[in-house]
Amino acid sequence: MTELPVVLLPVGHDDDALDACLAALDAGTPAGARVWLADDARIGPRGAQIVQRWLARTPLQADYTCRQRGIGEVAHLDDVLRACGDADVVVLAPDAVPLPGWLVELAACFARDASIATATPWCNAGEAASWPRIGEIAPVPDDPARLARACQQLPPLHPELPAAIDHAVLLRGNARRKAGGLDAASYGSWYAALIDLSLRMAGLGWRNALCETAFVARGGEGGPAEGDLDVLAARWPAWHARLATYLMDDPLHACRARLQQRCAALGEAPTQAGLFPPQDAAADDGASSSSIGVAGGAGDAGRDAAADPVSAHEPAAGPGPATR
């Protein structure tokens, strides 16, 4: 089995989004996968409780680090990525909701093509990688399991994207290092710094590709900090025109249509439960039915019981010291 990359989640200040992201990670990521929750001094008391309760119960190999003072989004991410060395790392948006199988599919994408430096999955709010329509924001999928299965049925062609997109991106470690990492001195947002990094890696001969077999949802699109687009335009004069052309021409139209067809076909197929007629409990020779309890999400646990606050500390060199 292909080794899975490190999952890096920069913790934000939206506790509900954090709760949903952690629950989706547990549900859709193989047990034992490495996850680093990196906090640039942004988390609040309720968020700290959510994290602590999640760390205590997650099947993932998870660590959490928190800075005593914030240093800014791009500088923080660059510092954490450098601590990961040459490891391949998936950076998730703080409001990301990964669908089942997402990490395995991203790892397989890298394994298929060594020239890919960034792999971006589909997203309901992913600009060039948006589904079902390019450049539009759609609601979070209401049947994530079916959509994930439909994605996994697509042929893995991994077409070119103009640049990686910030809802979720797998970064190849050695390509990131050779390109010089993130430019924290020029950009205030991960959104713009990722575009710049993608273009620098493309200039070195690497590819920025769509991983069409994976899907990561989110509540809305990311965006640049003030002045970031001006810096991008000055450094990469052809970038805005290239992106506009891509959005107008939509070279992924056929791929989007195939995913729509697969998703519709799965919706018409009978479910496992539909293969068997329901049993009448009254006619079941007195046999009583049983139910299986389902554990609540990380946020439920955080709301139900108080947790000790996390002691702030600076990130360590690597997926930091566990606070479990």
Secondary structure as the mmCIF struct_conf table of DSSP 4:
data_model
#
loop_
_struct_conf.conf_type_id
_struct_conf.id
_struct_conf.beg_label_comp_id
_struct_conf.beg_label_asym_id
_struct_conf.beg_label_seq_id
_struct_conf.end_label_comp_id
_struct_conf.end_label_asym_id
_struct_conf.end_label_seq_id
HELX_LH_PP_P HELX_LH_PP_P1 THR A 2 PRO A 5
STRN STRN1 VAL A 6 VAL A 11
BEND BEND1 HIS A 13 HIS A 13
HELX_RH_AL_P HELX_RH_AL_P1 ASP A 15 GLY A 28
BEND BEND2 THR A 29 THR A 29
TURN_TY1_P TURN_TY1_P1 ALA A 31 GLY A 32
STRN STRN2 ARG A 34 ASP A 39
BEND BEND3 ASP A 40 ALA A 41
HELX_RH_AL_P HELX_RH_AL_P2 PRO A 45 ARG A 57
BEND BEND4 PRO A 59 LEU A 60
STRN STRN3 GLN A 61 CYS A 66
BEND BEND5 GLN A 68 ARG A 69
HELX_RH_AL_P HELX_RH_AL_P3 GLU A 73 ALA A 83
TURN_TY1_P TURN_TY1_P2 CYS A 84 ASP A 86
STRN STRN4 VAL A 89 LEU A 92
HELX_LH_PP_P HELX_LH_PP_P2 ALA A 93 ALA A 93
TURN_TY1_P TURN_TY1_P3 PRO A 94 ASP A 95
STRN STRN5 ALA A 96 PRO A 98
HELX_LH_PP_P HELX_LH_PP_P3 LEU A 99 LEU A 99
TURN_TY1_P TURN_TY1_P4 PRO A 100 GLY A 101
HELX_RH_AL_P HELX_RH_AL_P4 TRP A 102 ARG A 112
TURN_TY1_P TURN_TY1_P5 ALA A 114 SER A 115
STRN STRN6 ILE A 116 TRP A 122
STRN STRN7 CYS A 123 CYS A 123
TURN_TY1_P TURN_TY1_P6 ASN A 124 ALA A 125
HELX_RH_3T_P HELX_RH_3T_P1 GLU A 127 ALA A 129
STRN STRN8 SER A 130 SER A 130
BEND BEND6 TRP A 131 ARG A 133
TURN_TY1_P TURN_TY1_P7 ILE A 134 GLY A 135
HELX_LH_PP_P HELX_LH_PP_P4 PRO A 139 PRO A 141
BEND BEND7 ASP A 142 ASP A 142
HELX_RH_AL_P HELX_RH_AL_P5 PRO A 144 GLN A 152
TURN_TY1_P TURN_TY1_P8 GLN A 153 GLN A 153
BEND BEND8 LEU A 154 LEU A 154
STRN STRN9 GLU A 160 GLU A 160
BEND BEND9 PRO A 162 ALA A 163
TURN_TY1_P TURN_TY1_P9 ASP A 166 HIS A 167
STRN STRN10 ALA A 168 LEU A 171
HELX_RH_AL_P HELX_RH_AL_P6 GLY A 173 ALA A 179
TURN_TY1_P TURN_TY1_P10 GLY A 180 GLY A 180
TURN_TY1_P TURN_TY1_P11 ALA A 184 SER A 186
BEND BEND10 GLY A 188 GLY A 188
HELX_RH_AL_P HELX_RH_AL_P7 TRP A 190 GLY A 203
TURN_TY1_P TURN_TY1_P12 LEU A 204 GLY A 205
STRN STRN11 ARG A 207 ARG A 218
BEND BEND11 GLY A 219 GLY A 220
HELX_LH_PP_P HELX_LH_PP_P5 PRO A 224 ALA A 225
TURN_TY1_P TURN_TY1_P13 GLU A 226 GLY A 227
HELX_RH_AL_P HELX_RH_AL_P8 ASP A 228 ARG A 235
TURN_TY1_P TURN_TY1_P14 PRO A 237 ALA A 238
HELX_RH_AL_P HELX_RH_AL_P9 TRP A 239 ASP A 249
TURN_TY1_P TURN_TY1_P15 PRO A 251 LEU A 252
HELX_RH_AL_P HELX_RH_AL_P10 HIS A 253 GLU A 268
BEND BEND12 ALA A 269 ALA A 269
HELX_LH_PP_P HELX_LH_PP_P6 PRO A 270 THR A 271
TURN_TY1_P TURN_TY1_P16 GLN A 272 GLN A 272
HELX_RH_3T_P HELX_RH_3T_P2 ALA A 273 LEU A 275
BEND BEND13 PHE A 276 PHE A 276
HELX_LH_PP_P HELX_LH_PP_P7 PRO A 277 GLN A 279
HELX_RH_3T_P HELX_RH_3T_P3 ALA A 281 ALA A 283
BEND BEND14 ASP A 284 ASP A 284
TURN_TY1_P TURN_TY1_P17 ASP A 285 GLY A 286
HELX_LH_PP_P HELX_LH_PP_P8 ALA A 287 SER A 289
HELX_RH_AL_P HELX_RH_AL_P11 ALA A 298 ASP A 304
BEND BEND15 ALA A 305 ALA A 305
HELX_LH_PP_P HELX_LH_PP_P9 ASP A 308 ALA A 312
STRN STRN12 HIS A 313 HIS A 313
BEND BEND16 ALA A 317 PRO A 319
#
